[in-house]
Amino acid sequence: MSIFRDRQVKLFALFIVLYIVLTLGVGAWFCQAQITASKSMYLEHDRAVVSALLEQGISKEIIANAIFSTDPSAKGIELSNYLGITSYTTGNMLPHFSQFQNQFRFMFFGSYACMIIILVIGIISFLRIRNKLYQQAAEIIDNYINNDYSYHLPQNSDGEIFHLFASVERLATMLQAKNETEHKAKEFLKSTISDISHQLKTPLAALMLYQEIIEADPNNADTVKEFSQKIGTALKRMEQLILSMLKITRLDTGNILFDKQVCSVQELIKNAISELTTRATQEKKQLIVNGTSNQIVICDMDWTSEAIGNLVKNALDHTEAGGIIRITWERTPTMLRILVSDNGSGIASEDIHHIFKRFYRSKYSLNTPGIGLGLPLAKSIIEGQGGLISVQSVLHEGTTFLISFLTKS
């Protein structure tokens, strides 16, 4: 039975078995002792009768016949009744029986009291140990209620109570994980709001300044035109900032479900750079795409295109006129890799580990366009689909971003 897997219950059951054995042993001893006492009383009574008859001069033969006689006669019964020896005679009136009766009572009640004491001690000990276990569990569960998970319920034994403790422990672990998740979500939301408010301060201040300039000189067409263009640029930057932050927030909180399908890598790259070719031409930079046309990858076409597009935008931002941005791909036995490389300004070694942080701007790229969200957004998109993104760069020589997706064997 499963109840006997509990070590404490098992010990208590063993105690009960030993107690039963002890009870039988004490009962057997008590019966034997009473038989011995009865025999002794019987012998003492017969010896007293024999001695009294001998002193009266009764012959030994008559005494022997009287002692070993088993059939009472009517005259004998009549004489016994006359002497007051009947079934209603109290024990105190029979000297030998009175002694036997007192000895029997003492042994019986003494043994009974000892057995009760042993049983009570055993039951109380078991209940105290069990109650201590319950109190310990109650204290730990109270700690769980108060979000203190530093202690754990005892699970060092088998049995139903410890199975219950294990279930409560699993529930506590789930609650702890939930609390930690909620705490991280609150911290994330707090950080996101702080980042958005901080990043919006500059363009909002610029918009207010531009509006004041236009309002101060509304009849100057050149001033109105110049600062209207600046207002449009600031508004576009704010729009890009807000959209990028919303995308990153939705990705980080798991609110976006990627529609992963089998995609042609060539079509994926074409979709990613379709809106950037004109910019590259205007800035006199080359976009070179190179890779076999029959390669496929399992991903979300739209989101992955945006991630690759952000890497290409980053390369355009950090490459001078006449620079080259290469987008290539290759397949290995275990993965499909997409590389975006350029021969631009590169990334300093002290910045290489921070480029995927939100709003991070290197001191070497303060004069380049961007808000510092393109690379974090690309990382969230790629890793959200189970891919990996890494970077290698040499300052003033160029940068290579590597996207890797596992392929089915």
Contacts in CASP RR format, 6 or more apart in sequence:
PFRMAT RR
TARGET T0000
AUTHOR 0000-0000-0000
METHOD contacts of the structure
MODEL  1
MSIFRDRQVKLFALFIVLYIVLTLGVGAWFCQAQITASKSMYLEHDRAVV
SALLEQGISKEIIANAIFSTDPSAKGIELSNYLGITSYTTGNMLPHFSQF
QNQFRFMFFGSYACMIIILVIGIISFLRIRNKLYQQAAEIIDNYINNDYS
YHLPQNSDGEIFHLFASVERLATMLQAKNETEHKAKEFLKSTISDISHQL
KTPLAALMLYQEIIEADPNNADTVKEFSQKIGTALKRMEQLILSMLKITR
LDTGNILFDKQVCSVQELIKNAISELTTRATQEKKQLIVNGTSNQIVICD
MDWTSEAIGNLVKNALDHTEAGGIIRITWERTPTMLRILVSDNGSGIASE
DIHHIFKRFYRSKYSLNTPGIGLGLPLAKSIIEGQGGLISVQSVLHEGTT
FLISFLTKS
2 159 0 8 1.000
2 160 0 8 1.000
3 9 0 8 1.000
3 159 0 8 1.000
3 160 0 8 1.000
4 10 0 8 1.000
4 13 0 8 1.000
5 157 0 8 1.000
5 158 0 8 1.000
5 159 0 8 1.000
5 160 0 8 1.000
6 157 0 8 1.000
6 158 0 8 1.000
6 159 0 8 1.000
6 160 0 8 1.000
6 161 0 8 1.000
6 162 0 8 1.000
7 157 0 8 1.000
7 158 0 8 1.000
8 126 0 8 1.000
8 129 0 8 1.000
8 130 0 8 1.000
8 133 0 8 1.000
8 157 0 8 1.000
9 159 0 8 1.000
11 126 0 8 1.000
12 122 0 8 1.000
12 126 0 8 1.000
15 122 0 8 1.000
15 126 0 8 1.000
19 115 0 8 1.000
19 118 0 8 1.000
19 119 0 8 1.000
22 115 0 8 1.000
22 118 0 8 1.000
23 115 0 8 1.000
26 111 0 8 1.000
26 114 0 8 1.000
26 115 0 8 1.000
27 111 0 8 1.000
30 107 0 8 1.000
30 108 0 8 1.000
30 111 0 8 1.000
33 107 0 8 1.000
34 104 0 8 1.000
34 107 0 8 1.000
37 100 0 8 1.000
37 103 0 8 1.000
37 104 0 8 1.000
38 100 0 8 1.000
41 96 0 8 1.000
41 97 0 8 1.000
41 99 0 8 1.000
41 100 0 8 1.000
44 96 0 8 1.000
45 96 0 8 1.000
46 67 0 8 1.000
48 96 0 8 1.000
49 66 0 8 1.000
49 67 0 8 1.000
50 63 0 8 1.000
50 67 0 8 1.000
53 62 0 8 1.000
53 63 0 8 1.000
53 66 0 8 1.000
54 60 0 8 1.000
54 63 0 8 1.000
72 80 0 8 1.000
80 86 0 8 1.000
84 93 0 8 1.000
85 94 0 8 1.000
91 97 0 8 1.000
91 98 0 8 1.000
91 101 0 8 1.000
92 98 0 8 1.000
133 154 0 8 1.000
133 161 0 8 1.000
136 154 0 8 1.000
137 153 0 8 1.000
137 154 0 8 1.000
137 165 0 8 1.000
137 168 0 8 1.000
139 151 0 8 1.000
140 151 0 8 1.000
140 152 0 8 1.000
140 153 0 8 1.000
141 153 0 8 1.000
141 168 0 8 1.000
143 149 0 8 1.000
143 150 0 8 1.000
143 151 0 8 1.000
144 168 0 8 1.000
144 172 0 8 1.000
144 175 0 8 1.000
147 179 0 8 1.000
149 172 0 8 1.000
149 173 0 8 1.000
149 176 0 8 1.000
152 169 0 8 1.000
153 165 0 8 1.000
153 166 0 8 1.000
153 168 0 8 1.000
153 169 0 8 1.000
153 172 0 8 1.000
154 162 0 8 1.000
154 165 0 8 1.000
155 162 0 8 1.000
155 165 0 8 1.000
155 166 0 8 1.000
155 169 0 8 1.000
156 162 0 8 1.000
185 253 0 8 1.000
188 249 0 8 1.000
188 252 0 8 1.000
188 253 0 8 1.000
192 245 0 8 1.000
192 249 0 8 1.000
195 245 0 8 1.000
195 358 0 8 1.000
195 359 0 8 1.000
196 241 0 8 1.000
196 242 0 8 1.000
196 245 0 8 1.000
198 359 0 8 1.000
199 241 0 8 1.000
199 245 0 8 1.000
199 359 0 8 1.000
199 371 0 8 1.000
200 238 0 8 1.000
200 241 0 8 1.000
200 242 0 8 1.000
203 234 0 8 1.000
203 235 0 8 1.000
203 237 0 8 1.000
203 238 0 8 1.000
203 241 0 8 1.000
204 238 0 8 1.000
206 230 0 8 1.000
206 234 0 8 1.000
207 231 0 8 1.000
207 234 0 8 1.000
207 235 0 8 1.000
210 227 0 8 1.000
210 228 0 8 1.000
210 230 0 8 1.000
210 231 0 8 1.000
210 234 0 8 1.000
211 231 0 8 1.000
213 223 0 8 1.000
213 227 0 8 1.000
214 223 0 8 1.000
214 224 0 8 1.000
214 227 0 8 1.000
214 228 0 8 1.000
217 223 0 8 1.000
217 224 0 8 1.000
218 224 0 8 1.000
237 371 0 8 1.000
240 371 0 8 1.000
241 371 0 8 1.000
241 373 0 8 1.000
244 371 0 8 1.000
244 373 0 8 1.000
244 374 0 8 1.000
244 377 0 8 1.000
245 373 0 8 1.000
247 377 0 8 1.000
247 380 0 8 1.000
248 358 0 8 1.000
248 373 0 8 1.000
248 376 0 8 1.000
248 377 0 8 1.000
248 380 0 8 1.000
250 256 0 8 1.000
251 377 0 8 1.000
251 380 0 8 1.000
251 381 0 8 1.000
251 384 0 8 1.000
252 380 0 8 1.000
256 303 0 8 1.000
258 299 0 8 1.000
258 300 0 8 1.000
258 303 0 8 1.000
258 384 0 8 1.000
258 385 0 8 1.000
259 300 0 8 1.000
259 301 0 8 1.000
259 302 0 8 1.000
260 298 0 8 1.000
260 299 0 8 1.000
260 300 0 8 1.000
260 385 0 8 1.000
261 298 0 8 1.000
261 299 0 8 1.000
261 300 0 8 1.000
261 301 0 8 1.000
262 296 0 8 1.000
262 297 0 8 1.000
262 298 0 8 1.000
263 296 0 8 1.000
263 297 0 8 1.000
263 298 0 8 1.000
263 299 0 8 1.000
263 301 0 8 1.000
263 304 0 8 1.000
264 293 0 8 1.000
264 295 0 8 1.000
264 296 0 8 1.000
265 291 0 8 1.000
265 295 0 8 1.000
265 296 0 8 1.000
265 297 0 8 1.000
265 329 0 8 1.000
265 336 0 8 1.000
265 338 0 8 1.000
266 289 0 8 1.000
266 291 0 8 1.000
266 293 0 8 1.000
266 295 0 8 1.000
267 301 0 8 1.000
268 297 0 8 1.000
268 299 0 8 1.000
268 301 0 8 1.000
268 304 0 8 1.000
268 305 0 8 1.000
268 308 0 8 1.000
269 289 0 8 1.000
269 308 0 8 1.000
269 327 0 8 1.000
269 329 0 8 1.000
269 338 0 8 1.000
270 289 0 8 1.000
271 301 0 8 1.000
271 302 0 8 1.000
271 305 0 8 1.000
272 304 0 8 1.000
272 305 0 8 1.000
272 306 0 8 1.000
272 307 0 8 1.000
272 308 0 8 1.000
272 309 0 8 1.000
272 312 0 8 1.000
272 327 0 8 1.000
273 287 0 8 1.000
273 289 0 8 1.000
273 308 0 8 1.000
273 309 0 8 1.000
273 312 0 8 1.000
273 327 0 8 1.000
276 287 0 8 1.000
276 309 0 8 1.000
276 312 0 8 1.000
276 313 0 8 1.000
276 316 0 8 1.000
277 287 0 8 1.000
279 316 0 8 1.000
280 286 0 8 1.000
280 287 0 8 1.000
280 316 0 8 1.000
280 325 0 8 1.000
283 316 0 8 1.000
283 321 0 8 1.000
284 321 0 8 1.000
284 322 0 8 1.000
285 316 0 8 1.000
285 319 0 8 1.000
285 321 0 8 1.000
285 322 0 8 1.000
285 323 0 8 1.000
285 324 0 8 1.000
285 325 0 8 1.000
286 322 0 8 1.000
286 323 0 8 1.000
286 324 0 8 1.000
286 325 0 8 1.000
287 312 0 8 1.000
287 325 0 8 1.000
287 327 0 8 1.000
288 324 0 8 1.000
288 325 0 8 1.000
288 326 0 8 1.000
288 327 0 8 1.000
289 326 0 8 1.000
289 327 0 8 1.000
289 328 0 8 1.000
290 326 0 8 1.000
290 327 0 8 1.000
290 328 0 8 1.000
291 328 0 8 1.000
291 329 0 8 1.000
291 330 0 8 1.000
292 329 0 8 1.000
292 331 0 8 1.000
295 329 0 8 1.000
295 331 0 8 1.000
295 336 0 8 1.000
296 336 0 8 1.000
297 304 0 8 1.000
297 336 0 8 1.000
297 338 0 8 1.000
297 405 0 8 1.000
297 407 0 8 1.000
298 405 0 8 1.000
298 407 0 8 1.000
298 408 0 8 1.000
299 385 0 8 1.000
299 405 0 8 1.000
300 385 0 8 1.000
303 381 0 8 1.000
303 385 0 8 1.000
304 381 0 8 1.000
304 382 0 8 1.000
304 385 0 8 1.000
306 377 0 8 1.000
306 378 0 8 1.000
306 381 0 8 1.000
307 377 0 8 1.000
307 378 0 8 1.000
307 381 0 8 1.000
307 382 0 8 1.000
307 389 0 8 1.000
307 403 0 8 1.000
308 327 0 8 1.000
308 338 0 8 1.000
308 340 0 8 1.000
308 378 0 8 1.000
308 403 0 8 1.000
309 378 0 8 1.000
310 374 0 8 1.000
310 375 0 8 1.000
310 377 0 8 1.000
310 378 0 8 1.000
311 340 0 8 1.000
311 375 0 8 1.000
311 378 0 8 1.000
311 401 0 8 1.000
311 403 0 8 1.000
312 325 0 8 1.000
312 327 0 8 1.000
312 340 0 8 1.000
313 374 0 8 1.000
314 374 0 8 1.000
314 375 0 8 1.000
314 401 0 8 1.000
315 325 0 8 1.000
315 340 0 8 1.000
315 341 0 8 1.000
315 342 0 8 1.000
315 344 0 8 1.000
315 399 0 8 1.000
316 325 0 8 1.000
317 365 0 8 1.000
317 368 0 8 1.000
317 369 0 8 1.000
317 370 0 8 1.000
318 342 0 8 1.000
318 344 0 8 1.000
318 345 0 8 1.000
318 346 0 8 1.000
318 365 0 8 1.000
318 368 0 8 1.000
318 399 0 8 1.000
319 325 0 8 1.000
319 342 0 8 1.000
319 343 0 8 1.000
319 344 0 8 1.000
319 345 0 8 1.000
320 344 0 8 1.000
320 345 0 8 1.000
323 342 0 8 1.000
323 343 0 8 1.000
323 344 0 8 1.000
324 342 0 8 1.000
324 343 0 8 1.000
325 340 0 8 1.000
325 341 0 8 1.000
325 342 0 8 1.000
326 339 0 8 1.000
326 340 0 8 1.000
326 341 0 8 1.000
326 342 0 8 1.000
327 338 0 8 1.000
327 339 0 8 1.000
327 340 0 8 1.000
328 338 0 8 1.000
328 339 0 8 1.000
328 341 0 8 1.000
329 336 0 8 1.000
329 337 0 8 1.000
329 338 0 8 1.000
329 339 0 8 1.000
330 336 0 8 1.000
330 337 0 8 1.000
330 339 0 8 1.000
331 337 0 8 1.000
331 407 0 8 1.000
333 409 0 8 1.000
334 406 0 8 1.000
334 407 0 8 1.000
334 409 0 8 1.000
335 404 0 8 1.000
335 405 0 8 1.000
335 406 0 8 1.000
335 407 0 8 1.000
336 404 0 8 1.000
336 405 0 8 1.000
336 407 0 8 1.000
337 402 0 8 1.000
337 403 0 8 1.000
337 404 0 8 1.000
337 405 0 8 1.000
338 402 0 8 1.000
338 403 0 8 1.000
338 404 0 8 1.000
339 400 0 8 1.000
339 401 0 8 1.000
339 402 0 8 1.000
339 403 0 8 1.000
340 400 0 8 1.000
340 401 0 8 1.000
340 403 0 8 1.000
341 398 0 8 1.000
341 399 0 8 1.000
341 400 0 8 1.000
341 401 0 8 1.000
342 398 0 8 1.000
342 399 0 8 1.000
342 400 0 8 1.000
343 397 0 8 1.000
343 398 0 8 1.000
344 396 0 8 1.000
344 397 0 8 1.000
344 398 0 8 1.000
344 399 0 8 1.000
345 364 0 8 1.000
345 365 0 8 1.000
345 395 0 8 1.000
345 396 0 8 1.000
345 398 0 8 1.000
346 393 0 8 1.000
346 394 0 8 1.000
346 395 0 8 1.000
346 396 0 8 1.000
346 397 0 8 1.000
346 398 0 8 1.000
346 399 0 8 1.000
347 355 0 8 1.000
347 362 0 8 1.000
347 391 0 8 1.000
347 393 0 8 1.000
347 395 0 8 1.000
347 399 0 8 1.000
348 362 0 8 1.000
348 364 0 8 1.000
348 395 0 8 1.000
349 395 0 8 1.000
351 360 0 8 1.000
351 362 0 8 1.000
351 364 0 8 1.000
352 391 0 8 1.000
352 393 0 8 1.000
354 360 0 8 1.000
354 362 0 8 1.000
355 362 0 8 1.000
355 375 0 8 1.000
355 391 0 8 1.000
356 375 0 8 1.000
356 376 0 8 1.000
356 379 0 8 1.000
356 389 0 8 1.000
357 376 0 8 1.000
358 372 0 8 1.000
358 373 0 8 1.000
358 376 0 8 1.000
359 371 0 8 1.000
359 372 0 8 1.000
359 373 0 8 1.000
360 372 0 8 1.000
361 372 0 8 1.000
364 395 0 8 1.000
378 389 0 8 1.000
379 389 0 8 1.000
382 388 0 8 1.000
382 389 0 8 1.000
382 403 0 8 1.000
383 389 0 8 1.000
385 405 0 8 1.000
386 405 0 8 1.000
386 406 0 8 1.000
387 403 0 8 1.000
387 404 0 8 1.000
387 405 0 8 1.000
387 406 0 8 1.000
388 403 0 8 1.000
388 404 0 8 1.000
389 401 0 8 1.000
389 402 0 8 1.000
389 403 0 8 1.000
389 404 0 8 1.000
390 401 0 8 1.000
390 402 0 8 1.000
390 404 0 8 1.000
391 399 0 8 1.000
391 400 0 8 1.000
391 401 0 8 1.000
391 402 0 8 1.000
392 399 0 8 1.000
392 400 0 8 1.000
392 402 0 8 1.000
393 399 0 8 1.000
393 400 0 8 1.000
END
